[in-house]
Amino acid sequence: MSKNTELDFSRADCCRRIFETVSRQQDLADMLGVTPSAITNTKKRQQCSLELVIAASQVTGRPIEWFMFGEQGKKGGTTPGAQKPPLQQRLDRLERAVRRLEERLGRLEAGCSE
């Protein structure tokens, strides 16, 4: 028998929040270094890893606590459901694109030095 604690959370609810807020599963796959089909399978199983929660937080700008605990977990960060201004959305997309390009460049450079 387990007691409810502040750290109890529903993995299915966490996954639901992730996939409701992330517009492109490809972004998650890129950040985690996995295939898009791995993200699709995770979505079907509704068993999100902590790594996926962290990636979703980075992609969306929402606090990790919100993904894990919903409304009760939001302390600071972006308000769930709040729409960012269009300019901020563009900036966020550009920052994600730059991160992906930097990661790819790092992998290419690592491959060239071997």
C-alpha positions in Angstrom: 0.0 0.0 0.0 1.5 3.3 -1.0 0.8 6.7 0.5 0.2 9.7 -1.8 3.0 12.1 -1.7 3.8 15.3 -3.6 5.9 13.2 -6.0 3.1 10.9 -7.1 2.1 11.5 -10.7 0.3 9.8 -13.5 2.6 8.8 -16.4 -0.4 8.7 -18.7 -1.4 12.2 -17.7 2.2 13.4 -18.1 2.3 11.9 -21.6 -1.0 13.4 -22.5 0.2 16.9 -21.5 3.4 16.4 -23.5 1.7 15.4 -26.7 -1.0 18.1 -26.4 1.6 20.8 -26.2 4.4 19.7 -28.5 3.5 20.6 -32.0 6.3 18.6 -33.6 7.3 15.2 -32.4 10.4 15.5 -34.6 11.7 18.2 -32.2 11.6 15.7 -29.3 13.2 13.0 -31.4 16.0 15.3 -32.4 16.7 16.4 -28.9 16.7 12.9 -27.6 18.7 11.4 -30.5 15.9 8.9 -31.3 13.8 8.1 -34.3 10.4 9.8 -34.7 8.8 6.3 -34.5 10.3 5.8 -31.0 8.4 9.0 -30.0 5.2 7.7 -31.7 5.6 4.4 -29.8 6.0 6.2 -26.5 2.9 8.2 -27.2 0.9 5.0 -27.9 2.2 3.3 -24.7 1.7 6.4 -22.6 4.9 5.7 -20.6 7.0 8.8 -20.8 10.6 8.8 -19.6 12.1 11.6 -17.5 14.3 12.4 -20.5 11.2 13.0 -22.7 9.6 15.3 -20.0 12.8 17.3 -19.9 13.0 17.6 -23.7 9.3 18.6 -23.9 10.0 21.3 -21.3 12.9 22.6 -23.4 10.9 22.5 -26.6 7.8 24.3 -25.1 9.3 26.4 -22.4 6.9 25.0 -19.9 8.1 23.9 -16.5 8.8 20.2 -16.0 6.5 20.3 -12.9 3.6 21.2 -15.1 4.1 18.2 -17.4 4.4 15.9 -14.4 1.7 17.3 -12.1 -0.5 19.5 -14.2 -2.0 22.7 -12.7 -0.9 21.8 -9.1 2.7 21.7 -10.4 2.9 25.0 -12.1 5.2 27.3 -10.3 6.6 30.0 -12.5 7.4 29.4 -16.2 4.8 29.7 -18.9 1.2 29.5 -17.9 -0.3 26.3 -19.3 -2.7 27.1 -22.2 -1.2 30.6 -22.6 -0.3 31.5 -26.2 3.1 33.1 -26.7 3.2 36.2 -28.9 4.0 35.3 -32.6 7.4 36.9 -32.4 8.3 34.8 -29.4 7.1 31.7 -31.1 9.3 32.4 -34.1 12.3 33.1 -31.8 11.6 29.8 -29.9 11.5 27.9 -33.3 14.8 29.6 -34.4 16.5 28.7 -31.1 15.4 25.1 -31.4 16.7 25.0 -35.0 20.0 26.4 -33.9 20.3 23.8 -31.1 19.6 21.0 -33.6 22.2 22.4 -36.1 24.8 22.7 -33.3 24.1 19.1 -32.3 24.5 17.9 -35.9 27.7 19.9 -36.3 29.1 18.4 -33.2 28.3 14.9 -34.5 29.9 15.7 -37.8 33.0 17.2 -36.2 33.3 14.1 -33.9 33.1 11.9 -37.0 35.8 13.8 -38.8 38.3 13.6 -35.9 38.2 9.8 -35.9 
